[in-house]
């Protein structure tokens, strides 16, 4: 029985309300929380990531309180996740790939107890999983020095100020400069190799589940990207687009093409002489419709994009004939806001 706008609403016993997935919580301290948020946000099964403070003695601390070291708090990320889609063990593995767990004095350029590493466990099962991961890394001698990351019970979490939330998305240039300048990128590559960067990119551009895709995409976008459909020529969004910017996969967001390589092929579909990021284009032989063609798909989103032909202009002689429905256009003035700040230089004169 509910009260709605002054009236009693009686629900029949046979009426079952939809209940969403039962979520669990993980809380990690890994140094500056600016660089800890992004790696978790793109993992399928992670519903929300909030940065904040945990492990201290003062209620509702401010950033200044915590960074002074007076409250005992650490900067943390608190993750809400669906355990049916992603395990806590997977989150722990991602966590260790973002930190130096052998540093007891902070992380990289950020020094002090506020930047210590810790796993704040929410259950005995999480405690066991975290300790098992540390034991495994120790046996493998992965980090060369003893792991000092704490495994401690979770008590309280206080969300950080709004300007700290989604920092990497709001300030992509500053974020990238901080990560590189702090020495974090260099350290992680020395431990995990360049594969760690590839793993981060894979997570960043991960393909959503089909149910999410159907709610995110238009029927035409779903038909083209997931069912290898083809849109009508001259009746699509980008065939005659002459604005400066880049084209990304509508499913995953991975960068695909630049307006600087776009040309009018006369076919009625957006055409390019080459990809912006060749590693994001996968070419496959296509024998459908009684023809032999080269299909182009996105690497991380596995979206059908279009086909590649050898009748293009110089300098490549190639024509990447794409479907507008497979792509999203990011104008040059929106590159930083949309998280593609590294491509701004393409359009600077």
C-alpha positions in Angstrom: 0.0 0.0 0.0 1.4 3.4 -1.0 0.2 7.0 -0.4 0.4 9.0 -3.7 -0.5 12.7 -3.9 -2.8 12.4 -0.9 -4.5 9.2 -2.0 -4.0 5.6 -1.0 -2.8 3.4 -3.8 -3.6 -0.3 -3.3 -1.5 -2.8 -5.2 -2.9 -6.2 -5.8 -0.9 -9.1 -4.3 -0.3 -10.4 -7.8 1.4 -7.2 -8.9 5.2 -7.7 -8.9 7.3 -4.6 -9.1 10.5 -4.9 -11.2 13.6 -5.0 -9.0 16.9 -4.1 -10.5 20.1 -6.1 -10.0 21.4 -6.4 -6.4 24.5 -4.3 -6.3 27.6 -4.7 -4.2 30.2 -2.1 -3.1 34.0 -2.0 -3.4 36.2 0.7 -1.9 39.8 1.2 -2.9 42.5 3.8 -1.9 45.1 4.1 -4.6 46.6 7.6 -4.3 45.1 10.6 -6.0 41.5 9.6 -6.7 41.5 11.6 -10.0 43.5 8.8 -11.7 41.6 6.0 -10.0 38.1 6.8 -11.2 38.5 6.3 -15.0 39.9 2.7 -15.0 36.8 1.4 -13.2 34.1 3.4 -15.0 34.3 1.5 -18.3 34.2 -2.0 -16.9 31.0 -3.8 -17.9 29.0 -4.4 -14.7 30.2 -1.3 -12.9 27.2 0.9 -12.3 28.7 3.9 -10.6 32.1 5.2 -9.4 32.3 8.0 -6.8 35.5 9.6 -5.4 35.7 10.5 -1.7 37.3 9.8 1.6 37.5 6.8 3.9 39.5 5.4 6.8 39.7 8.5 9.0 38.2 9.8 12.2 36.4 13.1 11.3 32.9 13.2 9.9 32.3 15.0 6.6 35.9 16.0 6.0 36.9 18.5 3.3 39.6 18.0 0.7 41.8 20.4 2.6 41.2 18.4 5.8 42.2 15.1 4.2 45.2 16.4 2.2 46.6 17.9 5.4 46.8 14.4 6.9 45.1 15.5 10.1 42.0 13.3 9.7 43.6 10.0 8.9 41.4 9.6 5.8 42.6 8.3 2.4 41.4 9.4 -1.0 39.3 6.6 -2.3 37.0 5.4 -5.1 33.8 3.7 -4.1 32.4 1.4 -6.8 28.8 0.1 -7.1 28.9 -3.1 -9.2 26.7 -6.0 -10.3 28.4 -9.2 -9.1 26.6 -11.2 -11.8 28.5 -9.2 -14.4 31.8 -8.4 -12.8 33.5 -10.1 -9.9 35.2 -8.4 -6.9 38.3 -10.3 -7.9 38.3 -8.6 -11.3 38.1 -5.2 -9.6 41.0 -6.1 -7.3 43.1 -7.0 -10.4 42.3 -3.7 -12.0 43.1 -1.9 -8.8 46.6 -3.4 -8.5 47.3 -2.4 -12.2 46.8 1.3 -11.2 49.2 1.6 -8.2 52.6 1.0 -6.7 51.6 -1.3 -3.8 55.1 -1.3 -2.4 55.1 2.5 -1.5 54.1 3.1 2.1 54.5 6.9 1.9 52.0 7.7 -0.8 51.7 7.3 -4.6 54.2 8.8 -7.0 54.3 12.6 -6.6 51.5 12.6 -4.0 53.0 12.0 -0.6 51.4 11.4 2.8 48.9 9.1 4.4 46.0 10.5 2.4 47.6 8.9 -0.6 48.3 5.5 0.8 47.0 2.3 -0.8 44.3 0.2 0.8 41.4 -2.2 0.1 38.5 -1.4 2.5 36.6 -4.7 2.5 32.8 -4.8 2.9 32.6 -8.5 3.7 34.8 -11.4 4.8 34.6 -12.7 1.2 36.1 -9.5 0.0 38.8 -9.7 2.7 39.8 -13.2 1.6 39.8 -12.2 -2.1 42.0 -9.2 -1.5 44.5 -11.1 0.7 44.7 -13.9 -1.8 45.6 -11.4 -4.6 48.4 -10.0 -2.5 49.7 -13.5 -1.7 49.6 -14.4 -5.4 51.5 -11.2 -6.5 54.0 -11.8 -3.7 54.7 -15.4 -4.9 55.1 -14.2 -8.5 57.5 -11.5 -7.3 55.7 -9.1 -9.6 56.5 -5.9 -7.7 60.1 -6.9 -6.6 59.6 -5.3 -3.2 57.1 -6.2 -0.4 53.5 -5.2 -0.9 52.4 -2.8 1.8 48.8 -2.2 0.6 46.5 -2.4 3.6 43.5 -4.7 3.8 41.2 -3.2 6.4 37.5 -3.2 7.2 35.3 -0.5 5.7 33.7 1.9 8.2 32.5 5.1 6.6 32.6 6.8 3.2 32.3 10.6 2.5 31.8 11.7 -1.1 34.3 14.3 -2.2 33.4 17.8 -3.4 31.5 18.0 -6.7 34.5 19.5 -8.6 36.5 16.3 -7.9 33.9 14.0 -9.4 34.6 12.8 -13.0 37.7 15.0 -13.1 39.2 13.1 -16.0 36.2 13.7 -18.2 35.9 17.3 -17.2 39.6 18.1 -17.5 41.1 15.5 -19.9 44.1 17.5 -20.8 45.1 18.3 -17.2 44.4 14.7 -16.3 46.6 13.2 -19.0 49.4 15.7 -18.1 49.1 14.8 -14.4 49.3 11.1 -15.0 52.3 11.3 -17.2 54.1 14.0 -15.1 53.5 12.2 -11.9 55.6 9.2 -13.1 52.6 6.9 -12.8 52.4 5.9 -16.5 56.1 5.2 -16.6 56.0 3.0 -13.5 53.0 1.0 -14.6 54.6 0.3 -18.0 57.8 -0.9 -16.3 55.8 -3.4 -14.2 53.0 -4.5 -16.6 54.5 -3.5 -20.0 52.6 -1.7 -22.7 49.9 -4.4 -22.4 48.6 -2.5 -19.4 47.9 0.6 -21.6 46.2 -1.7 -24.1 44.1 -3.2 -21.3 43.1 0.3 -20.1 42.1 1.2 -23.7 40.1 -2.1 -24.0 38.2 -1.3 -20.8 37.6 2.3 -21.8 36.1 1.4 -25.2 34.3 -1.8 -24.0 31.2 -2.9 -25.8 28.0 -2.7 -23.7 25.6 -5.6 -23.2 23.0 -6.1 -25.9 20.1 -4.9 -23.7 22.0 -1.6 -23.0 22.8 -1.3 -26.7 19.2 -1.5 -27.7 18.3 1.3 -25.3 21.3 3.4 -26.4 21.1 3.0 -30.2 18.4 3.9 -32.7 16.9 0.9 -34.6 19.0 1.9 -37.7 22.2 2.1 -35.7 21.5 -1.3 -34.1 20.7 -2.8 -37.5 23.9 -1.5 -39.1 26.4 -2.1 -36.3 25.1 -5.4 -35.0 23.4 -7.0 -38.0 25.8 -5.7 -40.8 23.1 -3.6 -42.3 23.6 -0.7 -44.8 21.9 2.7 -44.7 20.6 4.5 -47.7 23.1 6.6 -49.7 22.6 10.4 -49.7 20.0 9.9 -46.9 22.3 9.6 -43.9 23.8 12.0 -41.4 27.4 12.5 -42.4 27.7 11.9 -46.1 27.8 15.6 -46.8 29.3 16.8 -43.4 32.1 19.2 -44.0 32.8 20.3 -40.4 36.2 19.7 -38.7 36.3 17.0 -36.1 36.7 13.3 -35.6 34.3 10.3 -36.1 34.1 7.7 -33.3 32.3 4.4 -33.0 28.7 5.0 -31.9 28.9 1.8 -29.8 32.2 2.1 -28.0 33.4 5.6 -28.5 36.8 4.5 -29.9 38.3 7.0 -32.4 38.0 5.9 -36.1 38.4 8.7 -38.6 39.3 12.4 -39.0 37.5 15.0 -41.1 41.0 15.8 -42.5 40.9 12.5 -44.4 37.3 12.7 -45.5 36.5 13.2 -49.2 33.5 13.3 -51.5 33.4 9.9 -53.2 30.1 10.5 -55.0 28.7 7.4 -53.4 26.4 9.1 -50.9 28.2 7.6 -47.9 30.9 9.2 -45.8 34.3 8.2 -47.2 37.9 8.5 -45.9 41.3 7.8 -47.3 42.6 6.3 -44.1 41.7 5.7 -40.4 42.6 8.1 -37.7 43.7 5.2 -35.5 44.6 2.2 -37.7 44.7 -0.2 -34.7 41.0 0.5 -34.1 40.0 -0.8 -37.5 39.7 -4.6 -38.1 39.4 -5.8 -41.7 37.7 -9.0 -42.6 36.8 -10.8 -45.9 33.1 -10.4 -46.7 31.5 -12.9 -49.1 27.9 -11.8 -48.6 25.5 -10.8 -51.4 27.5 -12.8 -54.0 30.5 -10.4 -53.7 33.9 -10.6 -52.2 34.6 -7.4 -50.3 36.7 -6.2 -47.3 34.6 -5.4 -44.3 35.7 -2.8 -41.8 34.8 -3.3 -38.1 35.8 -1.5 -35.0 38.3 -3.3 -32.7 36.8 -2.7 -29.3 33.1 -2.2 -30.1 33.1 -5.0 -32.8 30.7 -2.7 -34.8 30.1 -3.2 -38.5 31.3 0.1 -40.0 31.3 -0.4 -43.8 33.8 -1.6 -46.4 37.2 -0.8 -47.8 37.8 -0.4 -51.5 40.9 0.2 -53.6 39.5 3.0 -55.7 40.3 6.0 -53.5 42.4 9.1 -54.1 46.0 9.7 -53.2 47.9 9.3 -50.9 46.5 5.9 -50.0 44.4 4.9 -53.0 41.9 3.5 -50.5 38.2 4.4 -49.9 36.9 3.6 -46.5 33.2 3.7 -47.3 31.4 3.9 -43.9 27.9 4.0 -42.6 26.9 7.2 -40.8 24.8 5.1 -38.4 28.0 3.4 -37.2 29.6 6.6 -36.1 29.3 9.7 -33.9 30.8 13.0 -35.0 32.7 15.0 -32.4 33.2 18.6 -33.7 36.7 20.1 -33.1 35.3 22.6 -30.5 33.9 19.7 -28.4 36.9 17.4 -28.5 38.1 18.3 -25.0 34.6 18.3 -23.4 33.9 14.8 -24.9 37.2 13.4 -23.7 39.2 13.5 -27.0 41.5 16.4 -26.1 44.6 14.6 -27.6 43.2 15.2 -31.1 42.8 18.9 -30.8 46.3 19.4 -32.3 45.0 17.9 -35.6 43.1 21.1 -36.3 45.5 23.7 -34.9 46.9 25.9 -37.7 
